Amino acid sequence: KAKEAGWDPKDSSRRPRGPAWEDPDVADEALVDGATARQAVQLMGELQDKPFFLAVGFLRPHLPFVAPKRYWDLYDRSAFEPAAVRTPPAGSPSYAPQFGGELRQYAAIPEKGPLDDQLQRTLIHGYHAATSYMDAQLGRVLAELDRLDLARNTIIVLWGDHGWHLGDHGIWCKHTNYEQAAHIPLLVAAPGLAAGARTESIVETADIYPTLCELAGVSVPDDLDGRSFAATLHDATAPARDHAIHVYPRSAPGKGPVLGRAIRTERYRLVEWKKIGAPAEDADVELYDYESDPLETKNLAGDQPDVVAQLRALLAGHPEAILQIRKSP
């Protein structure tokens, strides 16, 4: 039927566009995250008498921003303000930002150009509503953990796999090497850890696995990229890493596919854009200082060559990227 209607279901660019947000007046379990919480609660009841590992993946607040109406009603849309900075960092490569390709696949979103303030407020409202809906489902899971008297000897990790631009720099969604996309939530609760502690220590998602192993008393393989941050959980002042690394690809005009390899320290982020295997001198470079410019308004690479050199030395300590393995047509 799809092909009869004139579009290929494998070609997302030609599919009918659905809504980017929705506020149905339905029960929590009518939507996917509510059903996920229900299944997690059921599984904990079945597993409570033996050691278990349970991964519970909630979809929201990912697009589309769909949440029961009562979560939308928690917020006054007029109180939301669009981002203060709505342009890319001055001096950044033209290809480094992106302007909402994922969002623009949805109905009522212009396919190009800026979004008006009313639409921005609606999207920000939807993001908050979807987050509150997910948070309530997480609360159901944790409440059941308490009811079963399992919380006192269970390790709990809450984390997200990426951040989300809500109009800052004119960017929507993820898919960048900037702070809003690369900085993620990460919370850990475990027996013997103080409640409410906060640390400024840098960690990577690759560090979660060895940390869980150490907390659970499980041996850790020798060939991991990650390193345990259990010591930081016991002492918030104990450093875990002096920098994190992350990467994202782009297609650069006149260069073709390039990879943005980034270093984030406590103060700075450096992004080095180049073809995989190309010499470092061929790269475009971005540098941001989160003490003097937390909103990333200007690329400082040309102004601070000494800092660039220090951070590129850190980056050089990591293996060069390799081409992704792609399935043959």
C-alpha positions as CSV (number, residue, x, y, z in Angstrom):
1,K,0.0,0.0,0.0
2,A,2.9,2.3,0.7
3,K,4.3,1.9,-2.7
4,E,0.9,2.3,-4.2
5,A,0.7,5.7,-2.4
6,G,3.9,6.7,-4.1
7,W,6.5,6.3,-1.4
8,D,9.1,3.7,-0.5
9,P,8.8,2.7,3.2
10,K,12.6,2.3,3.3
11,D,13.1,5.9,2.1
12,S,12.4,8.1,5.2
13,S,12.8,11.3,3.2
14,R,9.6,10.5,1.3
15,R,7.4,9.2,4.1
16,P,4.3,11.1,5.2
17,R,5.4,13.4,8.0
18,G,3.8,12.7,11.4
19,P,3.5,15.3,14.3
20,A,6.6,16.4,16.2
21,W,4.5,16.6,19.4
22,E,1.2,15.3,20.8
23,D,-0.6,15.5,24.1
24,P,-3.2,12.6,24.1
25,D,-5.4,12.4,27.2
26,V,-4.5,8.8,27.9
27,A,-3.1,6.7,30.8
28,D,0.7,6.4,31.1
29,E,0.7,2.8,30.0
30,A,-1.0,3.7,26.7
31,L,2.3,5.0,25.5
32,V,5.6,3.1,25.1
33,D,7.5,4.3,28.2
34,G,4.5,3.5,30.5
35,A,4.4,0.0,29.0
36,T,8.2,-0.3,29.5
37,A,7.9,0.6,33.2
38,R,5.1,-1.9,33.7
39,Q,7.2,-4.7,32.2
40,A,10.2,-3.7,34.4
41,V,8.1,-3.8,37.5
42,Q,6.8,-7.3,36.5
43,L,10.4,-8.6,35.8
44,M,11.7,-7.3,39.2
45,G,9.0,-9.3,40.9
46,E,10.1,-12.4,39.0
47,L,13.8,-11.9,39.6
48,Q,13.7,-10.6,43.2
49,D,15.0,-13.8,44.8
50,K,18.2,-14.0,42.8
51,P,21.0,-11.7,41.5
52,F,19.8,-9.9,38.4
53,F,20.8,-7.3,35.8
54,L,17.9,-5.4,34.3
55,A,18.4,-2.8,31.6
56,V,15.3,-0.5,31.2
57,G,15.4,1.7,28.2
58,F,13.0,4.7,28.1
59,L,12.4,6.4,24.8
60,R,11.4,9.9,25.9
61,P,12.3,12.7,25.7
62,H,13.3,11.7,22.2
63,L,11.3,13.0,19.2
64,P,8.4,13.0,18.7
65,F,7.5,14.7,22.0
66,V,4.5,12.6,22.8
67,A,3.3,12.5,26.5
68,P,0.0,12.2,28.2
69,K,-1.8,15.6,28.5
70,R,-1.3,15.8,32.3
71,Y,2.4,16.1,31.8
72,W,2.0,19.0,29.4
73,D,-0.3,20.6,32.0
74,L,2.6,20.8,34.5
75,Y,4.1,23.7,32.5
76,D,3.1,27.2,31.3
77,R,4.2,27.4,27.7
78,S,4.5,31.2,27.8
79,A,7.1,30.9,30.5
80,F,9.6,29.1,28.2
81,E,12.1,31.4,26.4
82,P,13.9,30.5,23.2
83,A,17.7,30.1,23.4
84,A,19.7,33.2,24.1
85,V,22.3,32.4,21.4
86,R,20.7,31.3,18.1
87,T,23.6,31.5,15.7
88,P,26.6,29.1,15.3
89,P,29.9,30.0,17.0
90,A,31.7,32.7,15.2
91,G,34.6,31.3,13.3
92,S,33.4,27.7,13.4
93,P,33.5,25.6,10.2
94,S,30.4,26.1,8.1
95,Y,29.7,22.3,8.3
96,A,30.2,21.9,12.0
97,P,26.6,22.8,13.1
98,Q,23.4,21.2,11.9
99,F,20.0,22.8,11.8
100,G,17.4,20.1,12.7
101,G,17.4,17.6,9.9
102,E,15.7,15.1,12.2
103,L,13.2,17.5,13.5
104,R,12.3,18.7,10.0
105,Q,11.1,15.3,9.0
106,Y,7.9,16.0,11.1
107,A,4.7,17.8,10.2
108,A,4.2,21.5,11.0
109,I,8.0,22.0,11.0
110,P,9.4,24.1,8.1
111,E,11.8,22.1,6.0
112,K,14.4,24.9,6.1
113,G,15.0,28.3,7.8
114,P,14.6,29.4,11.4
115,L,11.7,28.4,13.6
116,D,9.5,31.2,14.9
117,D,9.3,31.8,18.6
118,Q,5.9,30.3,19.1
119,L,7.0,27.0,17.5
120,Q,10.2,27.0,19.6
121,R,8.2,27.4,22.8
122,T,5.9,24.6,21.8
123,L,8.9,22.3,21.1
124,I,10.6,23.3,24.4
125,H,7.3,22.7,26.2
126,G,7.0,19.2,24.5
127,Y,10.6,18.3,25.6
128,H,9.8,19.2,29.2
129,A,6.5,17.3,29.1
130,A,8.1,14.2,27.6
131,T,10.9,14.4,30.2
132,S,8.4,14.6,33.1
133,Y,6.5,11.6,31.6
134,M,9.7,9.5,31.4
135,D,10.7,10.7,35.0
136,A,7.3,9.4,36.3
137,Q,7.9,6.0,34.7
138,L,11.3,5.8,36.3
139,G,9.7,6.7,39.6
140,R,7.3,3.7,39.2
141,V,10.3,1.4,38.7
142,L,12.2,2.8,41.7
143,A,9.1,2.6,43.9
144,E,8.7,-1.1,43.1
145,L,12.4,-1.6,44.0
146,D,11.7,0.0,47.4
147,R,8.5,-2.0,47.8
148,L,10.4,-5.3,47.2
149,D,13.1,-4.2,49.7
150,L,15.7,-4.4,46.9
151,A,17.0,-0.9,46.9
152,R,19.4,-1.3,49.8
153,N,21.5,-3.8,47.9
154,T,20.9,-2.8,44.2
155,I,23.2,-0.7,42.1
156,I,21.2,1.8,40.0
157,V,22.6,3.8,37.0
158,L,20.6,6.4,35.1
159,W,22.2,7.8,32.0
160,G,21.4,9.2,28.6
161,D,23.2,8.4,25.4
162,H,23.3,12.0,24.2
163,G,22.2,15.5,25.0
164,W,19.7,17.6,23.0
165,H,19.8,21.0,21.3
166,L,16.7,23.1,21.8
167,G,17.5,26.0,19.5
168,D,20.8,27.0,20.9
169,H,23.1,28.1,18.0
170,G,20.1,27.6,15.8
171,I,20.6,23.9,16.3
172,W,17.9,21.3,17.1
173,C,18.2,17.7,18.1
174,K,21.7,16.1,18.6
175,H,24.3,15.2,15.9
176,T,27.0,17.7,16.8
177,N,30.2,17.9,18.7
178,Y,29.0,20.8,20.9
179,E,28.4,20.8,24.6
180,Q,24.6,20.5,24.5
181,A,24.7,17.3,22.4
182,A,27.8,15.7,24.0
183,H,27.1,16.4,27.7
184,I,24.8,13.6,29.1
185,P,23.0,13.0,32.4
186,L,24.7,10.3,34.6
187,L,23.5,9.3,38.1
188,V,24.6,6.4,40.2
189,A,23.2,5.0,43.4
190,A,24.7,2.0,45.2
191,P,25.1,0.5,48.6
192,G,27.6,2.5,50.7
193,L,27.5,5.6,48.5
194,A,26.4,8.9,50.0
195,A,23.1,10.3,48.7
196,G,23.1,13.6,46.8
197,A,26.8,13.8,46.2
198,R,27.9,15.7,43.1
199,T,31.2,15.7,41.2
200,E,32.8,17.8,38.5
201,S,35.0,14.8,37.5
202,I,34.9,13.9,33.8
203,V,33.9,10.4,32.7
204,E,32.9,8.7,29.5
205,T,30.0,6.3,28.8
206,A,32.7,3.6,28.2
207,D,33.5,3.9,31.9
208,I,30.1,2.7,33.1
209,Y,30.8,-1.0,32.5
210,P,34.0,-1.3,34.4
211,T,32.5,0.9,37.2
212,L,29.6,-1.6,37.5
213,C,32.0,-4.5,37.6
214,E,34.0,-2.9,40.4
215,L,30.9,-2.0,42.4
216,A,29.5,-5.5,42.0
217,G,32.8,-7.3,42.7
218,V,33.0,-8.7,39.2
219,S,36.4,-9.1,37.5
220,V,37.1,-6.5,34.8
221,P,38.6,-7.5,31.4
222,D,42.0,-6.1,30.6
223,D,41.3,-4.8,27.1
224,L,38.6,-2.2,27.9
225,D,38.7,1.4,26.6
226,G,36.7,2.5,29.7
227,R,38.1,2.9,33.3
228,S,36.2,2.6,36.5
229,F,35.1,5.8,38.3
230,A,34.1,3.9,41.5
231,A,36.7,5.9,43.5
232,T,35.0,9.1,42.5
233,L,31.6,7.7,43.6
234,H,33.1,7.2,47.1
235,D,35.0,10.5,47.1
236,A,33.5,13.3,44.8
237,T,36.9,15.1,44.8
238,A,38.8,12.1,43.4
239,P,39.4,12.7,39.7
240,A,38.4,10.0,37.2
241,R,39.8,11.4,33.9
242,D,41.5,14.7,32.9
243,H,39.6,14.6,29.6
244,A,37.0,12.8,27.6
245,I,37.0,12.0,23.9
246,H,34.0,12.0,21.5
247,V,33.5,12.0,17.8
248,Y,31.0,12.9,15.1
249,P,31.2,12.8,11.3
250,R,30.3,15.5,8.7
251,S,30.6,16.1,5.0
252,A,32.7,19.2,4.4
253,P,32.4,21.2,1.2
254,G,35.4,20.5,-1.0
255,K,36.7,17.8,1.3
256,G,33.9,15.2,1.5
257,P,33.5,13.0,4.6
258,V,35.5,14.2,7.6
259,L,35.5,13.2,11.2
260,G,35.3,15.6,14.1
261,R,37.4,14.1,17.0
262,A,36.9,16.1,20.1
263,I,38.7,16.5,23.5
264,R,36.7,17.9,26.5
265,T,38.7,18.9,29.6
266,E,37.3,20.6,32.7
267,R,37.7,24.0,30.9
268,Y,38.0,23.5,27.2
269,R,36.7,21.6,24.2
270,L,38.9,21.1,21.1
271,V,37.4,19.6,17.9
272,E,39.7,18.5,15.1
273,W,37.9,18.0,11.7
274,K,39.8,16.0,9.1
275,K,39.6,13.0,6.8
276,I,40.4,9.7,8.6
277,G,44.2,9.1,8.2
278,A,44.9,12.6,6.9
279,P,47.8,14.5,8.6
280,A,46.8,16.8,11.5
281,E,47.9,19.9,9.6
282,D,45.0,19.4,7.1
283,A,42.4,19.7,9.9
284,D,40.0,22.5,10.7
285,V,40.1,23.1,14.4
286,E,37.6,24.5,16.9
287,L,38.4,25.6,20.5
288,Y,35.9,26.7,23.2
289,D,36.6,28.0,26.7
290,Y,33.8,27.2,29.1
291,E,35.1,29.6,31.8
292,S,35.1,32.7,29.6
293,D,32.5,31.6,27.0
294,P,30.1,28.9,28.4
295,L,27.6,29.4,25.5
296,E,30.3,28.7,22.8
297,T,29.8,32.0,21.0
298,K,33.3,32.0,19.4
299,N,35.8,29.6,18.0
300,L,39.0,30.5,19.9
301,A,41.4,28.2,18.0
302,G,43.1,31.1,16.1
303,D,43.5,33.2,19.3
304,Q,44.9,30.5,21.6
305,P,47.5,28.4,19.7
306,D,49.2,27.2,22.9
307,V,46.0,25.7,24.3
308,V,45.2,24.1,20.9
309,A,48.7,22.5,20.9
310,Q,48.2,21.1,24.4
311,L,44.8,19.6,23.6
312,R,45.9,18.2,20.2
313,A,48.7,16.5,22.1
314,L,46.1,14.8,24.2
315,L,44.1,13.9,21.1
316,A,47.2,12.4,19.5
317,G,47.4,10.0,22.4
318,H,44.3,8.3,21.2
319,P,44.2,5.9,18.2
320,E,43.4,7.3,14.9
321,A,39.8,6.6,13.8
322,I,39.1,3.7,11.5
323,L,36.5,3.6,8.7
324,Q,33.2,2.2,9.7
325,I,32.3,-1.3,8.3
326,R,29.4,-0.8,5.9
327,K,27.2,-3.6,4.6
328,S,27.6,-4.2,0.9
329,P,24.6,-3.2,-1.2
